[in-house]
Amino acid sequence: MLEKNYNAVVKFVQATTADEVAQVLALFPPLVKAGIVEEMQKFGDGHRYDAKAKRAYYFERQRNGAAIWSWNHVYRPHEAGELIFRVVSSPAALDEQLANECYSSATGRTVTYPVD
């Protein structure tokens, strides 16, 4: 499993097997985990907002594993919605630069100064 913290906001995990995906999911609160699993089964990707942790998640199924992106310092549900909308509506593949841009556009804050 590959894990990369790009900055204080954006984290990426590449889980290459079903076991690795299960390891990542085991860290989530039950309602967040259930929602993501259900969406991935139906649509191939899933997203959730954890209001307690102030974190947005985006999972994308890839063969037997998943690409898992998370954004910290997402203080309001509408920020999470806007962030995920920008991610899924982008024609470009999600990478560090796009993840940072989506966060900044959705929240009005930068990844170098994410404090509300």
C-alpha positions in Angstrom: 0.0 0.0 0.0 1.3 3.4 -1.0 0.5 6.4 1.3 1.4 10.0 0.6 0.6 13.1 2.7 1.1 15.9 0.2 0.5 18.6 2.7 -1.6 19.3 5.9 -4.8 18.9 3.9 -4.4 16.3 1.1 -3.6 12.6 1.6 -3.5 9.9 -1.0 -3.6 6.1 -0.4 -3.2 3.6 -3.2 -4.6 0.3 -2.0 -3.8 -2.4 -4.5 -5.7 -5.4 -3.0 -9.1 -6.0 -1.4 -7.3 -6.6 1.9 -5.6 -3.2 1.8 -8.9 -1.5 1.0 -10.4 -3.3 4.0 -7.5 -2.1 6.2 -8.2 1.5 5.2 -11.9 1.2 5.6 -11.4 -0.3 9.1 -10.1 3.1 10.2 -13.4 4.9 9.3 -16.4 5.5 11.4 -19.1 2.9 10.6 -21.5 5.3 8.8 -18.7 6.7 6.6 -17.5 3.2 5.8 -20.9 1.9 5.0 -21.7 4.7 2.7 -18.5 4.4 0.7 -18.7 0.7 0.4 -22.3 0.9 -0.9 -21.4 3.6 -3.5 -18.3 1.8 -4.7 -20.3 -1.4 -5.2 -23.0 0.5 -7.2 -21.0 3.2 -9.1 -17.3 2.3 -8.9 -16.5 5.3 -6.7 -17.7 6.8 -3.4 -17.5 9.9 -1.3 -18.3 10.9 2.2 -17.9 13.7 4.7 -16.9 13.1 8.3 -18.2 16.1 10.1 -16.6 15.2 13.4 -13.1 14.8 11.8 -13.7 17.7 9.3 -12.6 15.4 6.5 -13.9 14.6 3.0 -13.1 11.3 1.3 -13.2 10.2 -2.3 -12.7 6.5 -3.2 -12.3 5.2 -6.7 -12.2 1.5 -7.4 -9.2 0.3 -9.4 -9.2 -3.4 -10.3 -8.9 -5.2 -7.0 -8.0 -2.1 -5.0 -8.8 1.6 -4.7 -7.4 5.1 -5.0 -8.3 6.9 -1.8 -8.1 10.6 -1.4 -8.9 12.6 1.7 -8.9 16.3 2.5 -8.6 17.6 6.1 -9.8 21.0 7.3 -13.1 20.8 5.5 -15.2 22.6 8.0 -18.7 22.6 6.5 -20.8 20.1 4.7 -21.3 22.4 1.7 -17.5 22.7 1.3 -17.3 18.9 1.1 -20.1 18.8 -1.4 -18.4 21.5 -3.6 -15.0 19.8 -3.3 -16.3 16.4 -4.4 -18.4 18.0 -7.2 -15.1 19.6 -8.5 -13.3 16.3 -8.3 -15.9 14.2 -10.1 -16.7 16.8 -12.7 -13.1 17.4 -13.7 -12.1 15.8 -17.0 -8.5 15.5 -15.7 -7.3 12.5 -13.7 -7.1 13.3 -9.9 -3.5 14.1 -8.9 -1.9 16.3 -6.2 -2.3 19.5 -8.1 -5.9 18.9 -8.9 -6.7 17.8 -5.4 -5.1 21.0 -4.0 -7.0 23.2 -6.6 -10.3 21.5 -5.8 -9.8 22.1 -2.1 -8.9 25.8 -2.6 -11.8 26.4 -5.0 -14.3 24.7 -2.7 -13.2 26.2 0.6 -11.7 29.6 -0.3 -8.6 28.5 1.6 -5.2 27.2 0.5 -3.5 24.0 1.5 -0.7 26.0 3.0 -3.2 28.0 5.2 -6.2 25.8 5.7 -7.4 27.3 9.0 -10.9 28.6 9.0 
